[in-house]
Amino acid sequence: MNRLLTAVAATGAICVALQALAADSDNQSTMSERQQIAQIVGCMKVRMSANKDSSYKVAFKACKKQVIKGSDNSSPDAVEVSGTQPKS
């Protein structure tokens, strides 16, 4: 239950932060901001389900970086989970 409340709070904080950024920039459309929110939330869901020990703060930072800066060189479904090594 505590983890659910934290997830809801984190999602709300993301929405508020992105709305504040959208209000500051006039050249970005509302649809692109909504798409970014959806991508960040989806990334956080995948990241948190893949690594139960990671925090929401770490997942948010990594997903935000991936969506905003690194979306050009990776597919939308690709998610890197930090702290894990691929098995060979």
N, C-alpha and C positions, 0 to 999 in steps of 0.2 A: 504494500500500500504506500509506503514511504517513497519507493522508487517511482511509482506512478505519479504521485504528487510532484516529485522533482522533475519528471519528464514534462508534465503539464506546465510547470513554472518555466522550464527552459524553453519550451515551445512558445509560450507567451512572451518571454523576453526576446526571443528571436523576432517575433512578429513586430513588437514595439520598436526594436532597434532598426529593422529594415524599413518600417514606416517612417521613422525619423530620417533615415538616409534618403528615402524617396522624396520626402518633403524638401530636402536641401537641394536636390538636383532636379533641374527643370527639363533636361534633355533626355531623361530615361522614362520610358513608358511604365504604367502601372502593371501591365501584363508581364514585363520582364522581371519586375520585383516579385510578383507573385510566383513566377516560375522559379526564381532563386530561392524563395522561402520553401516551396515544395521540394526542390532538390536538396536543400540543406536538411529539412526534416526527414526526407527519405534516406539520405546518407546517414543521418544520426541513428535512425532505426536499424539500418543494416549494420552499422559499426557497433552499436550497443548489443545487438543480438549475437554478433560474431565474437565479441570480447566482453564478457560479463563483468570483468574487473576494472574496465576503464571508466573514467568519470564523464559526466555530461559536459563539463567544461572543456576537457581535452577533446572529446568527440565534436563539440561545436566548433572549436578552433580549427581542427583538421578538416571538417566538412566545409566550413566557410572558405578556408584557403583553397580547397579542392574545387569548389563550385565557382568562386569568383576569379581566382588566378589560374588554376590548373585545368580548366575545362577544355582548353584547346587541344591538349595533347593526350587526353584520356577519354575513354568511352564513358557515357553517362552511368553505366551499370558497374563500372570498375571502381572498387573501393579498396584502398590500402589500409590495412590495420597495423598500426604501429606497435612495435614490441613483439611481433611474432616473426619467426623465421620459417621460410618455406621448407617443406620436407623434401628430401632428395632420395 
